[in-house]
Amino acid sequence: MNISEFNYYNNLKNRLAKVHDEINLEKKNCLKTMTNLNQLKNDYDVDSIDQLVS
């Protein structure tokens, strides 16, 4: 493996790590939103998101 191949794979590894972190953050935000929606459904005594919106 020459230096350019090493740099390519190292950059790829770094980009994948960054994407992994972004996915985890998005997952955390989605779970937080879902928790809030469940609480809202409970607060307004509805069974679905559609009922909550209307």
N, CA, C and O atoms as a GROMACS GRO file, in nm:
protein
  216
    1MET      N    1   0.085  -0.117   0.000
    1MET     CA    2   0.000   0.000   0.000
    1MET      C    3   0.089   0.124   0.000
    1MET      O    4   0.178   0.138   0.084
    2ASN      N    5   0.064   0.212  -0.094
    2ASN     CA    6   0.144   0.333  -0.100
    2ASN      C    7   0.074   0.444  -0.020
    2ASN      O    8  -0.035   0.425   0.034
    3ILE      N    9   0.138   0.558  -0.014
    3ILE     CA   10   0.089   0.668   0.071
    3ILE      C   11  -0.046   0.722   0.023
    3ILE      O   12  -0.129   0.760   0.105
    4SER      N   13  -0.068   0.725  -0.107
    4SER     CA   14  -0.196   0.777  -0.157
    4SER      C   15  -0.311   0.681  -0.123
    4SER      O   16  -0.421   0.726  -0.091
    5GLU      N   17  -0.285   0.551  -0.129
    5GLU     CA   18  -0.387   0.455  -0.088
    5GLU      C   19  -0.415   0.467   0.061
    5GLU      O   20  -0.530   0.463   0.105
    6PHE      N   21  -0.309   0.482   0.138
    6PHE     CA   22  -0.326   0.499   0.283
    6PHE      C   23  -0.409   0.623   0.312
    6PHE      O   24  -0.501   0.618   0.395
    7ASN      N   25  -0.379   0.733   0.247
    7ASN     CA   26  -0.454   0.856   0.268
    7ASN      C   27  -0.600   0.839   0.228
    7ASN      O   28  -0.690   0.887   0.298
    8TYR      N   29  -0.623   0.771   0.117
    8TYR     CA   30  -0.760   0.747   0.071
    8TYR      C   31  -0.839   0.670   0.178
    8TYR      O   32  -0.948   0.712   0.215
    9TYR      N   33  -0.784   0.560   0.226
    9TYR     CA   34  -0.854   0.478   0.325
    9TYR      C   35  -0.866   0.549   0.459
    9TYR      O   36  -0.966   0.531   0.530
   10ASN      N   37  -0.769   0.627   0.495
   10ASN     CA   38  -0.776   0.703   0.619
   10ASN      C   39  -0.885   0.810   0.610
   10ASN      O   40  -0.961   0.829   0.705
   11ASN      N   41  -0.893   0.879   0.497
   11ASN     CA   42  -0.999   0.978   0.478
   11ASN      C   43  -1.136   0.912   0.477
   11ASN      O   44  -1.232   0.965   0.533
   12LEU      N   45  -1.145   0.797   0.413
   12LEU     CA   46  -1.271   0.723   0.410
   12LEU      C   47  -1.314   0.684   0.551
   12LEU      O   48  -1.431   0.698   0.588
   13LYS      N   49  -1.219   0.635   0.629
   13LYS     CA   50  -1.249   0.598   0.767
   13LYS      C   51  -1.297   0.718   0.847
   13LYS      O   52  -1.392   0.706   0.925
   14ASN      N   53  -1.234   0.833   0.828
   14ASN     CA   54  -1.276   0.954   0.899
   14ASN      C   55  -1.415   1.001   0.858
   14ASN      O   56  -1.494   1.044   0.942
   15ARG      N   57  -1.445   0.992   0.729
   15ARG     CA   58  -1.578   1.031   0.681
   15ARG      C   59  -1.684   0.937   0.734
   15ARG      O   60  -1.793   0.981   0.772
   16LEU      N   61  -1.654   0.808   0.738
   16LEU     CA   62  -1.750   0.711   0.792
   16LEU      C   63  -1.775   0.735   0.940
   16LEU      O   64  -1.888   0.722   0.987
   17ALA      N   65  -1.671   0.770   1.014
   17ALA     CA   66  -1.688   0.800   1.156
   17ALA      C   67  -1.776   0.924   1.174
   17ALA      O   68  -1.860   0.928   1.264
   18LYS      N   69  -1.758   1.023   1.088
   18LYS     CA   70  -1.839   1.145   1.095
   18LYS      C   71  -1.986   1.113   1.064
   18LYS      O   72  -2.076   1.161   1.133
   19VAL      N   73  -2.009   1.033   0.962
   19VAL     CA   74  -2.146   0.994   0.926
   19VAL      C   75  -2.209   0.914   1.039
   19VAL      O   76  -2.327   0.931   1.070
   20HIS      N   77  -2.131   0.827   1.100
   20HIS     CA   78  -2.180   0.748   1.213
   20HIS      C   79  -2.226   0.839   1.327
   20HIS      O   80  -2.332   0.817   1.386
   21ASP      N   81  -2.148   0.940   1.357
   21ASP     CA   82  -2.185   1.036   1.462
   21ASP      C   83  -2.311   1.114   1.426
   21ASP      O   84  -2.397   1.138   1.511
   22GLU      N   85  -2.321   1.153   1.298
   22GLU     CA   86  -2.440   1.227   1.253
   22GLU      C   87  -2.565   1.139   1.263
   22GLU      O   88  -2.672   1.187   1.301
   23ILE      N   89  -2.552   1.011   1.228
   23ILE     CA   90  -2.666   0.920   1.236
   23ILE      C   91  -2.709   0.902   1.382
   23ILE      O   92  -2.828   0.902   1.412
   24ASN      N   93  -2.613   0.888   1.470
   24ASN     CA   94  -2.647   0.873   1.612
   24ASN      C   95  -2.717   0.997   1.666
   24ASN      O   96  -2.810   0.986   1.745
   25LEU      N   97  -2.673   1.115   1.624
   25LEU     CA   98  -2.738   1.238   1.668
   25LEU      C   99  -2.880   1.246   1.614
   25LEU      O  100  -2.972   1.284   1.686
   26GLU      N  101  -2.897   1.212   1.488
   26GLU     CA  102  -3.031   1.212   1.428
   26GLU      C  103  -3.123   1.112   1.497
   26GLU      O  104  -3.241   1.139   1.520
   27LYS      N  105  -3.069   0.996   1.530
   27LYS     CA  106  -3.146   0.894   1.602
   27LYS      C  107  -3.190   0.948   1.738
   27LYS      O  108  -3.305   0.929   1.778
   28LYS      N  109  -3.100   1.013   1.807
   28LYS     CA  110  -3.132   1.070   1.937
   28LYS      C  111  -3.243   1.175   1.924
   28LYS      O  112  -3.336   1.177   2.004
   29ASN      N  113  -3.233   1.261   1.823
   29ASN     CA  114  -3.336   1.363   1.801
   29ASN      C  115  -3.470   1.302   1.766
   29ASN      O  116  -3.575   1.349   1.811
   30CYS      N  117  -3.468   1.196   1.684
   30CYS     CA  118  -3.594   1.128   1.647
   30CYS      C  119  -3.658   1.064   1.769
   30CYS      O  120  -3.780   1.072   1.786
   31LEU      N  121  -3.579   1.000   1.852
   31LEU     CA  122  -3.634   0.937   1.972
   31LEU      C  123  -3.692   1.042   2.066
   31LEU      O  124  -3.795   1.018   2.130
   32LYS      N  125  -3.626   1.156   2.075
   32LYS     CA  126  -3.678   1.264   2.159
   32LYS      C  127  -3.811   1.314   2.105
   32LYS      O  128  -3.904   1.338   2.182
   33THR      N  129  -3.821   1.329   1.974
   33THR     CA  130  -3.945   1.373   1.910
   33THR      C  131  -4.056   1.271   1.934
   33THR      O  132  -4.169   1.307   1.965
   34MET      N  133  -4.023   1.143   1.919
   34MET     CA  134  -4.123   1.039   1.940
   34MET      C  135  -4.172   1.040   2.084
   34MET      O  136  -4.291   1.021   2.109
   35THR      N  137  -4.085   1.061   2.178
   35THR     CA  138  -4.124   1.069   2.319
   35THR      C  139  -4.217   1.187   2.340
   35THR      O  140  -4.317   1.176   2.411
   36ASN      N  141  -4.186   1.300   2.279
   36ASN     CA  142  -4.271   1.418   2.290
   36ASN      C  143  -4.408   1.393   2.228
   36ASN      O  144  -4.509   1.436   2.283
   37LEU      N  145  -4.413   1.324   2.115
   37LEU     CA  146  -4.540   1.294   2.049
   37LEU      C  147  -4.625   1.202   2.136
   37LEU      O  148  -4.746   1.221   2.148
   38ASN      N  149  -4.562   1.103   2.197
   38ASN     CA  150  -4.637   1.013   2.285
   38ASN      C  151  -4.695   1.090   2.404
   38ASN      O  152  -4.808   1.064   2.445
   39GLN      N  153  -4.618   1.182   2.458
   39GLN     CA  154  -4.667   1.263   2.569
   39GLN      C  155  -4.783   1.352   2.524
   39GLN      O  156  -4.881   1.367   2.596
   40LEU      N  157  -4.770   1.411   2.406
   40LEU     CA  158  -4.878   1.495   2.353
   40LEU      C  159  -5.005   1.414   2.330
   40LEU      O  160  -5.115   1.459   2.362
   41LYS      N  161  -4.990   1.293   2.273
   41LYS     CA  162  -5.106   1.208   2.252
   41LYS      C  163  -5.173   1.176   2.385
   41LYS      O  164  -5.296   1.174   2.395
   42ASN      N  165  -5.094   1.151   2.486
   42ASN     CA  166  -5.147   1.122   2.618
   42ASN      C  167  -5.215   1.245   2.677
   42ASN      O  168  -5.324   1.235   2.734
   43ASP      N  169  -5.153   1.361   2.665
   43ASP     CA  170  -5.208   1.485   2.719
   43ASP      C  171  -5.344   1.519   2.657
   43ASP      O  172  -5.434   1.566   2.726
   44TYR      N  173  -5.356   1.496   2.527
   44TYR     CA  174  -5.479   1.531   2.456
   44TYR      C  175  -5.574   1.412   2.442
   44TYR      O  176  -5.679   1.423   2.378
   45ASP      N  177  -5.537   1.299   2.502
   45ASP     CA  178  -5.622   1.179   2.503
   45ASP      C  179  -5.666   1.138   2.362
   45ASP      O  180  -5.785   1.121   2.336
   46VAL      N  181  -5.568   1.124   2.274
   46VAL     CA  182  -5.594   1.078   2.138
   46VAL      C  183  -5.514   0.950   2.113
   46VAL      O  184  -5.418   0.920   2.184
   47ASP      N  185  -5.556   0.874   2.011
   47ASP     CA  186  -5.491   0.747   1.982
   47ASP      C  187  -5.390   0.754   1.868
   47ASP      O  188  -5.307   0.664   1.853
   48SER      N  189  -5.398   0.860   1.787
   48SER     CA  190  -5.308   0.866   1.672
   48SER      C  191  -5.258   1.009   1.651
   48SER      O  192  -5.312   1.106   1.705
   49ILE      N  193  -5.155   1.018   1.570
   49ILE     CA  194  -5.100   1.148   1.533
   49ILE      C  195  -5.202   1.226   1.453
   49ILE      O  196  -5.214   1.347   1.469
   50ASP      N  197  -5.278   1.156   1.366
   50ASP     CA  198  -5.380   1.224   1.285
   50ASP      C  199  -5.484   1.291   1.372
   50ASP      O  200  -5.527   1.403   1.344
   51GLN      N  201  -5.525   1.225   1.477
   51GLN     CA  202  -5.622   1.286   1.570
   51GLN      C  203  -5.559   1.405   1.642
   51GLN      O  204  -5.626   1.504   1.669
   52LEU      N  205  -5.435   1.394   1.672
   52LEU     CA  206  -5.366   1.504   1.741
   52LEU      C  207  -5.358   1.628   1.652
   52LEU      O  208  -5.372   1.740   1.700
   53VAL      N  209  -5.337   1.607   1.523
   53VAL     CA  210  -5.324   1.719   1.429
   53VAL      C  211  -5.459   1.788   1.406
   53VAL      O  212  -5.464   1.910   1.390
   54SER      N  213  -5.566   1.711   1.405
   54SER     CA  214  -5.698   1.770   1.375
   54SER      C  215  -5.765   1.833   1.494
   54SER      O  216  -5.875   1.886   1.482
   0.00000   0.00000   0.00000
